[in-house]
């Protein structure tokens, strides 16, 4: 089904009615699972992802004689970040079975693991493992971005120290590679249909800064268009970070009101003595 | 007939109330720009340099109110007079202290640290903990205490049968599983900490040792966010209502709770027997037994009720300590009396749990 890209130049509206720099509706929750150390639920349009974090904890003795301990865990000085992704069979339109050894899933796992390892202060937890388990409930484009955001939120909920939020989103371009249109507009936050047809990239940044933590581009695009796409993507990441931060603050404020956590001290009170 | 399109109303989330609508309005501004000319690169650059309308707390330390929490990446202070504690880091080549967890600011003199909203238990020397054996090694056990690392319990740090102050022998090493095996629960004290945060436990007191005759509940412990708090008394015995006999409660600081039928204490044994040597023999017979004593149904029912109170307290975000638990227990007994099933009604989940929490907080 070709995407009717000719319509964009007329109304400057995308297939789902958004403008070029609009994010889809983002809804996020933290502490959704009481039994886990940290958990989150993240929606980006119709892409819906659930995340559970367990740890940091030291793995017990390995049963079944799998002596090949995972690198990073065991006796290493830093915590290992183990990511596992489960894609539900009902998550996309065609009911495809995705095996555990699927190469795409493995790549997503290692991308998320390395991005979070760089932000989390893993040196504080020697010989331990942080288990991040992600469940994809519904897919509509920007899957990697949604997974990264959900994992970040769950790690914040688990109270694992980190340098800053890793917030991610996608960016694309309004015309295909074949059209070779140098003046094509960049697009923010691609949905599934746009992701199929148009060149796109996933970018994640560290907090408010412009430091890029993840940059994945799997499609062909003229290098001249890349700069615009990246700039739009980085800006989108900042918007996403604000949304994530608001979710965490709201949860924290509610916990303060309920008296679950003790109130902190203001810095101005500190100045008194 | 012309169709009037009514502009959609702004859905205001409750958490927007205190925050300004800066983020909403700014995205509107951007989209207005785009109507004029689509995406030109200049527009992108202006977006990048768009001033953040939300005032950063770090820029003006005086705005950090005591009701606020800090989130990862937030600058707490630029002032070099403060020292950084847990939950913070210093950005390279600057002197500003930045939060690394979401939580509230605490300080000890000039030390700034962040108490996270929730985190795993961090052991401290002297903590009373309840743990479960996960691994048996040659001269020590590895114990899960809910911390980031397994704690270790050396063979030399337990009371060996046949005399408290007996030296450990090779025979003891060979029969290490007769004391504690995998899956056993025990109550112990943190004796020392390793540099990396790992804990070493000991059970060299008659108060500590293997647990039986009861039920285990895991709730969140010290480290943030409700659960068990460090308090004056972590272990106590009380007389249960409805002929339940006596019940022991052990609140591990790590959030592991043990509720069991009270069995005769060693002090009680001393009164009955002649000398201290007899006492040791009596104790050693039962100290490492995994066999439960007979527990009356009434006692079981009351144990379950206490367990229900613990979980209800946690679900409703209240702290778990002796005072709260005992008040909650008496409240639960009262609630059971007025319910249809009478005293057999031990259910304290859902609405009943909320009712209990409301009665305790006095709202």
Interface residues (C-beta under 8 A of the other chain):
Chain A: X12 X19 X20 X21 X22 X23 X31 X34 X37 X38 X55 X56 X57 X58 X60 X61 X121 X124 X125 X126 X127 X128 X156 X157 X158 X159 X160 X161 X162 X163 X164 X165 X185 X186 X206 X207 X208 X210 X227 X228 X231 X232 X234 X235 X239 X242 X243 X245 X246 X247 X248 X249 X250 X251 X252 X253 X255 X256 X258 X259 X260 X261 X262 X263 X264 X265 X266 X267 X268 X269 X270
Chain B: X14 X15 X18 X19 X23 X27 X30 X31 X34 X35 X38 X39 X41 X44 X45 X47 X48 X52 X54 X61 X62 X64 X65 X66 X67 X68 X69 X70 X71 X72 X73 X76 X77 X87 X89 X98 X100 X101 X102 X103 X104 X105 X106 X107 X115 X116 X117 X118 X119 X120 X134 X135 X142 X144 X147 X148 X149 X150 X196 X197 X223 X224 X225 X226 X315 X317 X318
